[in-house]
Amino acid sequence: MKQALIILTVFLLSSCGQSDGPCDGGGGCGGNYYNYARKNLGLLNLNDSSKVWMNEDTVNQIKYVNNNGHTTYIKFYNRTTSTAMQPFKYGDTTYSRPPCCSSITDDFYDYGTVYSEQTNYNGIDLPYNFSLIRTSVINTPISVFDSTKKFTGYDVFSIKFNDYTFQLPFNNPSAKFYNFYDSIQLNGALFYKIYKVYNDPITMDPTFITISGAYYSLSNGIIGFYLSNGETWVKK
């Protein structure tokens, strides 16, 4: 009997070291075990009310002139949609774990799916790509979702120039690099109700000429943008 107990103990210990358990991601109990519990809790769609942020011209070429008198154009390219995972963190006792994972103390994750809509433009003679993006964000505490099985949330809006994304403050508590102007003069023209969004100056690389920021109006879309070398392009 004692010999049988030793064999059973050795078998159980060696089983926890196998890499094919349900909580494993390739490394036994120390692997990517949270995949065992991960599941999609549902989708939060966009609100119709945020459509007004997407001031877009999908028909005409849009003309911009810089402070040196040079002209460039952008034109509508396409409209795309996408989804992404927004994780929820659960406590250790939420799921019934396989035996070999019982000693792991980290939390499991599930996720909700958030939705994005993106309108894309290409520069005609300059290497600039523009995108207007609105995305849903889930703000439902997981404890509330457990009882209601419904998501609540809000939409956020951003402008993307090439690889740089600028967040506007519409419903967005994370947006912090922006200013609002009742009126502002850009390249000799006067504009009203303008949001200026810009990069975190600490993260900017001074060795490259990059897009440093943009000007946006709810009534007139992307008013302009400016580069790290001081060049400013304004819609005409």
Residue, then its C-alpha position, 0 to 999 in steps of 0.5 A: m500500500k505504501q509503495a502504491l501511494i508513492i507511485l501515485t504521488v510521483f505520477l501526480l507531480s510529474s503530470c503537473g510538469q507536462s506541457d499539454g495540460p488545459c492551463d498550459g501555454g507551452g510551459g506546464c503550470g508556469g505557462n500561459y495558463y490564463n488561456y484556459a479561462r479566456k472567453n469573449l463576453g460580448l461586443l460593445n458597439l459604437n453610439d450613433s451620437s459620435k458620428v458627428w465627430m467624423n467630419e469627412d469628405t469622401v468625394n473631393q480632394i482636400k487642399y492644404v497649403n503650407n507657410n511657404g506657399h506650397t500646396t498638397y492634397i489628400k483624398f479619401y481612400n477607404r473606410t474600415t471597421s475592426t474589433a479588439m479585445q478589452p480585458f477584464k480581470y477576475g479574482d483567483t476564485t472565479y474559475s475552477r482550475p485544473p489540479c496542477c494550476s491550483s497553486i498559481t496565484d495570478d488572476f485570470y482574464d476574460y474580455g469584451t470586444v470593442y468596435s472601431e470605425q476608421t476613415n482613411y485618406n492618402g496624401i497625393d504628392l506627400p507621404y502622409n496618410f490620415s485617418l479619423i477613428r472612433t472607438s468604443v470603450i467599455n467602462t462596466p465593472i466586471s462585478v456589474f456585468d456579472s449581474t446584468k450581462k450588459f456592457t456600458g461604455y463610451d466612444v473616443f475619437s482620434i486622428k492618426f497621421n502615419d504612425y502617430t495617433f492624437q487623441l481628442p478629448f471628446n468623452n476621453p479621460s485619457a486625452k491630455f495633449y490638446n488645447f482648445y481655441d475659440s479662435i486661432q490664426l493659422n497661416g494668415a487665416l482665422f478659424y473658430k472652435i479649434y482643437k489642437v492635438y499634439n505629441d508628448p514632447i518628451t517622446m519626440d525624436p528630434t533627429f527626424i522630421t515628423i508630424s507633431g500635431a494637428y488642428y481639428s474642427l467639428s464643423n470642418g474636419i482636419i483644419g491643418f497639421y504641423l511638422s517638427n521643423g515648424e512647417t504648418w499645412v492649413k486647409k484651403 
